[in-house]
Amino acid sequence: MKAWLDDIPNEGLIYYRSAFNAERLLPTTPKAIGEVLVSKSYEFIKPKQIREGLGRLLGIGVLLAEGDEHRRQRKLLMPAFQFRHIKDLYPVFWMKSAEMVTALSKTNSVPNASGTSPIISIIDWVSRCTLDIIGVAGMGQDFDAIQNPDGDLSTTYRTISSPSSATRILNVIAIVVPMWILRRLPIKRNEDMIHAIRTIKSTSRNLIRSKNEKLAAGANTDTDILSVAITSGGFSEDDLVNQLMTFLAAGHETTASAMAWAVYLLCRHPEIQSRLREEVREQLPSISDGSSVTSQQIDNVHYLSAVCNEVLRLYPPVPMTLRQASKDTTIAGHFVPKDTTVFIPIWAINVNKAMWGDDAEEFNPERWMAPGQANSGGAESNYAMTTFLHGPRSCIGQAFAQAEFKCLLAAIVGKFELEATDLDTPLDIVGGVTQKPKGGVPVRLKEVPGW
């Protein structure tokens, strides 16, 4: 896809045929991308196979709802994602990040059988931390996954998010075989999913009923996602289960994926890692003294924001998405018949040379540091960065995720020097809910004194 965007002359759209000769369109210019994602966003819906495939795990919440139902859900949930609320969550993000780093320090202090420091799977630790964060900030419940990696919810998500050959084969077959047939195949993946969905739904219902009791007693004034959803009066209990399924999965998997890529890139670029550590230590309190942070403190570490933005540009946790025309329409002046599938190549857009220049594929946080480029990275179009999409269907949790990402990365890099165990072997990218490096970026941690 990247080569197509770079090399094929076009007028905003590329027509191609995908697996099984299916016709697809690829928008390539800011105008075309903007029409699909913004000005005509409700004319381009998620295809049925995507909604059915993801809905089983994520529920039909705000992520998968369409049309007027999506508008309604997003409006009701938006108060929980306003920046005035997100800025009050930075101390939660920092507290949980500090808890994770403290636990990592203890684990790292115990040498392995050969007498060297242990090899750490960062993505496993961060997944548990982000699960705790979405629990506290999203539902008012600490799942304690950092301290208890074998808890029901943590184990469930670890099982179903681990890529397997069976998953990849099923994803291909799903293009032509109805989902209801695939779900009835007697294979372990389906058994795992059935167990996972049962656990997630049960946990969600328990959280909802507990929160309802607190709200009824008048003892709870929280503005977490669940409280906002309940007090809106616009969701039944089943609706609320769907929303919690969405935020539990998407709310921790995506940031964990971003952190894995951040660690990978910082290991490949130790000079950037060193500079980031210096700036974090100069501007933020040590996690060792129990101090909290404010949103202003974190956001004022400009190099931290630059590194996070560049990671999200190069390795968006969700590298692509699909849309389908719900009626006859146009893109960039070209007629698009109803039911036409449109492929949004998030990663390819993010590294497109026409939008980002000749160094589009390079890890260069400096592009975000020049005056006036903190939000654009120097790209001329807002649509050059599509990691969180744009418009009415953009990620409702973007500000939440970015703040969480910055706190996590600052805490880990501030405390440790990260060294990957193998940078010579070509990297394999695998996908479950999100794309991540195969093996989770195993690293050795060297605690850096003085912070």
C-alpha positions, 0 to 999 in steps of 0.5 A: 500500500505504501508503494502505491501511494508513493508511486502510482499516479492518481487523482485521489483514488486508486482502484484495485482488487483484493483477496478473492477478486473483491473490488476496493478503493484506496483514498490517497489525497487529503481531500479524498481522505477527508471526505471519507472520514469527515464530510461524508463519514456517515455515508461510509460505514464499517462493513458487516464482517468487521462489525460482526468480527469485532463486535463479538469481543468489543460489543456494539458500543460507540466504536461499532455503532453507526448513523444516528445511534453512533451520534447519540452514544458519542454525545452521551459519552463525550463528557467523560472525554473532555480535556477538563476531565482528562487533565484530572486523570494525569495523576492516576496515569502517573500513579499506576505508571509508578506502581508498574515501574516499582514492580519492574524494579523488584523483578529486575533485581532478581538475577536469572540462572546465569547471573545476569539481569532477567529478560523483561517482556515490556508489552506484558507489563504495560498491558497489565498496567493499562488494564488497571488504568482503564479500570480506575479511570474508566470504571472506578475499579482497580483490577490490580493486574500489575500485582496479580498477573494471573487475575481473570481479566488479565489472563483473559485478554492475554489469551485472546490478544496473543496472535496465532496461526489459527487467528490469521487463517480465520481472518482470511476465511472470514472474507468469504465465509459467514461469521456465524459459521466460523464461530461454530467450528470446533477449534480452540480459538472459538473455545477461548473466545467463548470463555473470554466473552463470558468473563468480560461480560460477567465482569462488566455487569458486576461493575455496572451493578456495583456502580449503580448501587453507589450512585443510588446511595449518593456516595459517588460523584465520579466522572469516570466513563461508567458513571457518565454513561449511567447518569446520562440515562441513555443506556440500558444495562445491556447497552452499558455492557457493550460500552464497557466491552469496548473500552476495556479492550480498546482502552488498554490494548492500543496503548500497550501496543504503542508502548511496545513500539516506543521501546523498540524504537528507543532501543534502536535509537539510544541517543534519542532514548538518552535525550528523552531520559535527561529531559524527563528527569529535569522536568518531572519529579522522581517516581521514587518519592511518591510525588504526583504530576499535573497535566501541565508538567507532563505536557510541558516536556515537549520532547516527550510529546514529540517522541510519542507523536512520532511513535504513533505516526510510524507504528499506529496500533491499528494500521488500517480500517475499512469502510463501505459506501452505504449509498451511491456517493462520490469521493474526490469527484469520482462516482462510488456505487453503494456497497463499495469497500474503501480501504483506509491505509492508516500506516501508509498515509502516516509515512507517505512521502508526498505528505511528510517528505523524503524522511517519512519512514525515519524515526525523527522526533525533531519534526515535532519540535520546530516552532509551530509544528508541535501538532503537525510534525511539519506536514502541510495537511491535518490528514497526514496523520490518521492514527486516531482517524478524523471527524465524527468517527475519530477515536473518542479516547484520543486525549486519554490515550495520548496522556496515558502514553506519555505518563507510561513512557516517561516513567519507564525511560526516566527510571531505566536504560532499555536494551533490546536483546536482539535488534539484528533479527528482522522484526515480525509484526503480528496482529490481534486486536492491534499490531505489535512486534512479535515476541513483545520486545524482550529487553534488559533493564538497567536502573539509572541512579539519580531519579 
